[in-house]
Amino acid sequence: MCQCTSIKRPGRGGFTLVELLVVIAIIALLISILLPALSAARRAADKTKCLSNMKQLGNAYFMYALDNKGYWPVAEHTYTTTTSPTSHDKRWHDYIGRYVLGSPVTVYDSAGKAYESRDVDFYGTMGGSSSQAEFGNTTDPVWIGTLKDRNTCMWGCPTWRRATLVTTTYTINNPSHPGYAMMWYPMSPNDSDPPGALNNNFFSRRVIISPTRPGQYFKQTQWRNPGERGLLCESVHANLNILAGGLFSWPWQPENPTGQPFPQVPDGGTWAFDFNRHGRLLIGNKATDPSMNLLYCDGHAATVSCREAYRSTRFN
């Protein structure tokens, strides 16, 4: 009778070091390939969401005009009061806020009392300054800063980094600027105006009103070339002023404020287009690169270059 003896083959205990290194290298390679694609997809989604929110804000402008004899809001209206504080601001978002909030905003004070409103106010109910726009331990429901972490198109750009620099003053997580600014020039400026005309008719054609900055309200139909005229743009400053001294360095300026480091408000906030917000580069996008969103006066929104945004507020 034959007896067979089984031969036990040596088993494999695991991967060798070389094999592990190969696997790790392959995973690292895949990650390096996929991460830029995922990042680009996220940036594209943020840009699309921002465009959608801009269109909602545009619809609010039209609804405001229907309720106000065809007039649109101004970018800023500073007026005096008989009580303290004696100066108060209304901004463009204060005018259209009730058209985009939907349900009232509700907050509670330390005693549990509810406060709610569908209005928006740059200074809140307390007035004076945005830092005073609080009661108890909670935030005023009408203050613009209350809305910054809520689901509203008023703070509609997910890429907005909420940091501003004015001259040498930084504000991180800015509570009073939603990242959009309203254009100042519905009908002008007309670059063929002689320099002496600036004091006569240029400033009166702005939609910003204060004791030191004269302007006026304009009807929706007075905004020239609505399909090309900018209404709201992405900005790192609450105001979007093109300095009068630069009016005659046309056309389609500037080349100068490109490549500014974060948070990018050169010239003390006088040039505030945030043309790095949706660009291919985090900073340093060229003036001709499509890198920021813009809402036009006819209600459509598009991704444009810094130069196109400049033209939309300056052309005749």
C-alpha positions as CSV (number, residue, x, y, z in Angstrom):
1,M,0.0,0.0,0.0
2,C,1.4,3.3,-1.1
3,Q,1.5,6.2,1.4
4,C,1.6,9.7,-0.2
5,T,3.2,12.5,1.7
6,S,1.7,16.0,1.1
7,I,4.3,18.6,0.5
8,K,3.6,21.9,2.3
9,R,4.5,24.8,0.2
10,P,5.7,27.9,1.9
11,G,2.8,30.5,2.3
12,R,3.0,34.1,1.4
13,G,3.0,36.3,4.5
14,G,2.1,39.7,2.9
15,F,3.4,42.4,0.6
16,T,7.0,43.1,0.3
17,L,8.3,46.5,1.0
18,V,8.8,47.2,-2.7
19,E,5.2,46.2,-3.4
20,L,3.9,48.5,-0.7
21,L,5.9,51.4,-2.0
22,V,4.6,50.8,-5.5
23,V,1.0,50.8,-4.3
24,I,1.6,54.0,-2.3
25,A,3.1,55.6,-5.3
26,I,0.2,54.6,-7.5
27,I,-2.3,56.0,-4.9
28,A,-0.3,59.3,-4.6
29,L,-0.3,59.6,-8.4
30,L,-4.1,59.1,-8.6
31,I,-4.6,61.7,-5.9
32,S,-2.4,64.2,-7.7
33,I,-4.4,63.6,-10.8
34,L,-7.8,63.8,-9.2
35,L,-7.4,66.6,-6.7
36,P,-7.0,69.4,-9.3
37,A,-10.0,68.1,-11.2
38,L,-12.1,68.0,-8.1
39,S,-10.9,71.4,-7.1
40,A,-11.7,72.8,-10.5
41,A,-15.2,71.2,-10.4
42,R,-15.8,72.8,-7.0
43,R,-14.7,76.2,-8.3
44,A,-17.0,75.8,-11.3
45,A,-19.9,74.9,-9.0
46,D,-19.3,77.9,-6.7
47,K,-19.1,80.2,-9.8
48,T,-22.5,78.8,-11.0
49,K,-24.1,79.2,-7.6
50,C,-22.8,82.8,-7.5
51,L,-24.3,83.5,-10.9
52,S,-27.7,82.1,-9.8
53,N,-27.7,84.3,-6.7
54,M,-26.8,87.3,-8.7
55,K,-29.8,86.7,-11.0
56,Q,-32.0,86.5,-7.9
57,L,-30.7,89.9,-6.7
58,G,-31.4,91.2,-10.2
59,N,-35.0,90.0,-10.0
60,A,-35.3,91.9,-6.6
61,Y,-34.2,95.1,-8.3
62,F,-37.0,94.7,-10.8
63,M,-39.6,94.0,-8.1
64,Y,-38.4,97.1,-6.2
65,A,-38.9,99.2,-9.3
66,L,-42.5,97.9,-9.7
67,D,-43.2,99.1,-6.1
68,N,-41.4,102.4,-6.5
69,K,-42.6,104.1,-9.7
70,G,-39.9,102.6,-11.8
71,Y,-37.0,103.8,-9.7
72,W,-34.1,101.6,-8.7
73,P,-32.2,101.8,-5.4
74,V,-29.0,103.8,-5.0
75,A,-25.8,102.2,-4.0
76,E,-25.7,104.3,-0.8
77,H,-27.7,107.1,0.7
78,T,-26.3,108.9,3.8
79,Y,-28.8,111.1,5.5
80,T,-29.0,113.1,8.7
81,T,-31.4,112.4,11.6
82,T,-32.6,114.5,14.5
83,T,-31.5,111.9,17.0
84,S,-28.2,110.3,17.8
85,P,-26.5,109.1,15.7
86,T,-27.0,112.1,13.4
87,S,-25.8,110.3,10.3
88,H,-27.3,107.1,8.9
89,D,-26.7,105.0,5.8
90,K,-29.0,103.0,3.5
91,R,-27.3,100.7,1.1
92,W,-28.5,98.9,-2.1
93,H,-29.1,95.7,-0.1
94,D,-31.3,97.5,2.4
95,Y,-33.7,98.5,-0.4
96,I,-34.1,95.0,-2.0
97,G,-33.7,92.9,1.1
98,R,-37.3,92.1,1.7
99,Y,-37.6,90.8,-1.9
100,V,-35.0,88.1,-1.4
101,L,-35.3,87.0,2.3
102,G,-38.7,85.3,1.9
103,S,-39.6,84.4,5.5
104,P,-38.7,86.9,8.3
105,V,-35.3,86.6,10.0
106,T,-35.8,85.7,13.7
107,V,-33.3,86.0,16.5
108,Y,-33.7,85.8,20.3
109,D,-32.3,87.8,23.1
110,S,-30.9,86.5,26.4
111,A,-34.4,86.5,27.9
112,G,-35.8,84.4,25.0
113,K,-37.8,87.2,23.4
114,A,-38.1,86.9,19.7
115,Y,-37.3,89.6,17.2
116,E,-38.0,89.2,13.5
117,S,-38.0,91.3,10.3
118,R,-37.9,91.0,6.6
119,D,-36.1,94.3,6.1
120,V,-32.3,94.8,5.9
121,D,-30.3,97.6,7.3
122,F,-26.6,98.3,6.9
123,Y,-26.5,99.7,10.5
124,G,-29.2,97.6,12.1
125,T,-31.9,99.1,14.3
126,M,-29.3,100.5,16.7
127,G,-27.7,102.7,14.1
128,G,-24.4,104.5,14.4
129,S,-22.1,101.8,13.1
130,S,-22.2,98.1,12.3
131,S,-20.4,97.2,15.6
132,Q,-23.4,98.7,17.5
133,A,-26.0,96.6,15.6
134,E,-26.7,94.2,18.4
135,F,-29.0,93.8,21.4
136,G,-28.5,91.6,24.3
137,N,-26.2,88.7,23.3
138,T,-27.7,88.1,19.9
139,T,-27.6,89.9,16.6
140,D,-30.1,92.4,15.3
141,P,-32.4,90.6,12.7
142,V,-32.3,93.5,10.3
143,W,-28.6,94.0,10.3
144,I,-26.8,92.9,7.1
145,G,-24.2,91.0,9.2
146,T,-27.0,88.7,10.6
147,L,-27.4,87.2,7.2
148,K,-23.9,86.3,6.4
149,D,-24.0,82.7,7.6
150,R,-27.6,82.1,6.5
151,N,-29.0,80.6,3.3
152,T,-29.6,83.8,1.4
153,C,-28.5,85.1,-2.0
154,M,-27.6,88.4,-0.3
155,W,-24.3,86.8,0.8
156,G,-24.5,84.7,-2.4
157,C,-20.9,83.9,-3.4
158,P,-19.5,80.9,-1.6
159,T,-16.0,81.9,-2.8
160,W,-16.2,85.4,-1.1
161,R,-13.4,85.4,1.5
162,R,-15.0,88.2,3.6
163,A,-11.7,90.1,4.1
164,T,-11.1,93.7,3.2
165,L,-8.2,96.1,3.3
166,V,-8.9,99.9,3.3
167,T,-5.7,101.8,3.3
168,T,-3.9,100.0,6.2
169,T,-7.0,98.6,8.0
170,Y,-7.8,94.9,7.6
171,T,-11.2,93.5,8.4
172,I,-11.3,89.8,8.6
173,N,-14.7,88.0,8.3
174,N,-16.3,91.4,7.4
175,P,-19.8,91.5,8.9
176,S,-21.2,94.3,6.8
177,H,-20.1,93.7,3.2
178,P,-21.7,90.8,1.4
179,G,-19.1,90.7,-1.3
180,Y,-21.1,92.4,-4.0
181,A,-21.1,96.1,-4.9
182,M,-23.4,98.2,-7.0
183,M,-22.1,100.2,-9.9
184,W,-22.2,104.0,-9.4
185,Y,-22.8,105.2,-13.0
186,P,-26.1,104.6,-14.6
187,M,-25.7,107.0,-17.5
188,S,-22.0,107.9,-17.5
189,P,-19.2,108.8,-17.1
190,N,-18.8,110.2,-20.6
191,D,-15.0,110.2,-21.2
192,S,-15.4,112.9,-23.8
193,D,-16.3,115.4,-21.1
194,P,-13.6,118.0,-20.6
195,P,-11.9,118.0,-17.2
196,G,-13.8,121.1,-16.1
197,A,-17.1,119.2,-16.5
198,L,-16.4,116.9,-13.6
199,N,-17.6,119.3,-11.0
200,N,-20.7,120.2,-13.1
201,N,-22.4,117.1,-14.2
202,F,-20.2,114.0,-13.6
203,F,-20.9,113.6,-9.9
204,S,-24.6,114.2,-10.2
205,R,-24.9,111.2,-12.4
206,R,-23.9,108.8,-9.7
207,V,-26.2,106.6,-7.6
208,I,-24.6,107.5,-4.3
209,I,-25.9,110.4,-2.2
210,S,-24.3,112.0,0.8
211,P,-23.4,115.5,2.0
212,T,-20.0,115.2,0.4
213,R,-20.9,113.0,-2.6
214,P,-23.9,114.4,-4.6
215,G,-25.9,112.0,-6.7
216,Q,-29.5,111.0,-7.4
217,Y,-32.0,108.2,-7.8
218,F,-32.5,106.9,-11.4
219,K,-35.3,105.0,-13.0
220,Q,-34.6,101.5,-14.3
221,T,-35.2,102.8,-17.8
222,Q,-32.5,105.5,-17.4
223,W,-29.7,103.0,-17.1
224,R,-28.2,103.1,-20.5
225,N,-27.5,100.0,-22.6
226,P,-28.9,97.5,-20.0
227,G,-27.6,94.4,-21.8
228,E,-24.0,95.8,-21.4
229,R,-24.3,98.1,-18.4
230,G,-23.1,96.5,-15.1
231,L,-25.4,96.7,-12.1
232,L,-23.8,94.5,-9.4
233,C,-20.3,93.1,-9.4
234,E,-18.0,91.1,-7.2
235,S,-16.1,93.5,-5.0
236,V,-13.8,93.4,-2.0
237,H,-15.1,96.8,-0.8
238,A,-18.7,97.9,-0.1
239,N,-18.4,100.8,-2.5
240,L,-17.2,100.6,-6.1
241,N,-15.7,104.0,-7.0
242,I,-13.7,104.7,-10.1
243,L,-11.5,107.7,-9.3
244,A,-12.3,110.8,-11.2
245,G,-8.6,111.3,-11.8
246,G,-8.6,108.1,-13.9
247,L,-11.4,109.1,-16.2
248,F,-9.2,110.2,-19.0
249,S,-6.8,107.2,-19.0
250,W,-9.5,105.3,-21.0
251,P,-10.1,102.9,-22.6
252,W,-10.9,99.9,-20.5
253,Q,-8.4,100.5,-17.7
254,P,-6.6,99.4,-15.7
255,E,-3.7,97.1,-16.1
256,N,-2.2,98.3,-12.8
257,P,-4.1,96.5,-10.0
258,T,-3.4,93.0,-11.3
259,G,-1.8,90.4,-9.1
260,Q,-2.6,92.0,-5.8
261,P,-2.2,89.7,-2.8
262,F,-5.1,88.6,-0.7
263,P,-7.3,90.4,0.3
264,Q,-6.8,92.7,-2.6
265,V,-8.1,96.2,-2.1
266,P,-5.5,98.4,-3.7
267,D,-5.6,102.2,-3.4
268,G,-7.6,102.4,-0.2
269,G,-10.6,100.7,-1.7
270,T,-11.0,103.0,-4.7
271,W,-10.4,100.1,-7.0
272,A,-12.2,97.1,-5.6
273,F,-13.1,94.7,-8.5
274,D,-12.5,91.2,-7.0
275,F,-11.2,89.7,-10.3
276,N,-9.4,86.9,-8.6
277,R,-12.5,85.4,-7.1
278,H,-13.4,82.9,-9.9
279,G,-10.2,83.0,-11.8
280,R,-7.9,80.1,-12.7
281,L,-5.4,81.6,-10.3
282,L,-6.0,82.4,-6.7
283,I,-4.2,85.7,-7.3
284,G,-2.6,87.4,-10.2
285,N,-5.3,86.8,-12.9
286,K,-4.8,89.1,-15.9
287,A,-7.1,92.0,-16.7
288,T,-8.4,90.0,-19.7
289,D,-9.0,86.7,-17.9
290,P,-12.6,85.7,-17.2
291,S,-12.4,85.6,-13.5
292,M,-15.3,87.5,-11.8
293,N,-19.1,87.5,-12.0
294,L,-21.2,90.5,-13.1
295,L,-24.9,91.2,-13.1
296,Y,-26.1,93.4,-15.9
297,C,-29.0,95.8,-15.9
298,D,-31.2,93.6,-18.1
299,G,-31.1,90.8,-15.4
300,H,-28.5,88.4,-17.0
301,A,-25.3,87.5,-15.2
302,A,-22.0,86.3,-16.7
303,T,-18.4,85.5,-15.9
304,V,-16.3,88.4,-17.2
305,S,-12.8,89.8,-17.1
306,C,-11.7,92.7,-15.0
307,R,-11.5,94.8,-18.2
308,E,-15.0,93.9,-19.2
309,A,-16.3,94.8,-15.8
310,Y,-14.6,98.1,-16.0
311,R,-16.1,98.8,-19.4
312,S,-19.6,97.9,-18.2
313,T,-19.5,100.8,-15.7
314,R,-17.6,103.3,-17.8
315,F,-18.7,103.1,-21.4
316,N,-21.0,105.7,-23.1
